[in-house]
Amino acid sequence: MGSEGAEVLAKILSVNKTIVNLDIYRSRIGEEGGILFGKALKINKALQVLNLGLCAIGTKGAIAVAETLRINRKLNKLYLSDNKILSEGVVAMGEALEVNRTLTVLYLRGSEVALGGARALGKALQTNNTLTCLLYTSDAADDSLRVDLGGRRIIKKKKNK
């Protein structure tokens, strides 16, 4: 699909009132596409489920989507696995979750959840009672990135080396 296709889809999402589930897994929209989706989701009032897994949105795209989570009140499932999101993007997700009250599922598998990202997610989940499922992977050989999620379902997998 690439960034050109992402631009077309983002324009559609900006005016969409009927599409509630969009799965573009493996579409390789890139960081630019992720940024475009972030902007579109600020306007979109219908989309509830978005799968951007393996779309190469990177850290900048993740930050744009995180900014959307601060104001979007419809999206409840977000799949961002395998996008090479660095810690800065995970921190942005955590900060957005501090104010978001609609997202119930967030997949960040394959992202760099370093200590800063784990702390941001943990802090957010101290006040966010809506997110019930969080999936991420960690390079940590021990449990140093463990955060208290109040009994919610968290799946932390260690990367195979």
Disulfide bonds with the S-S distance in Angstrom:
none
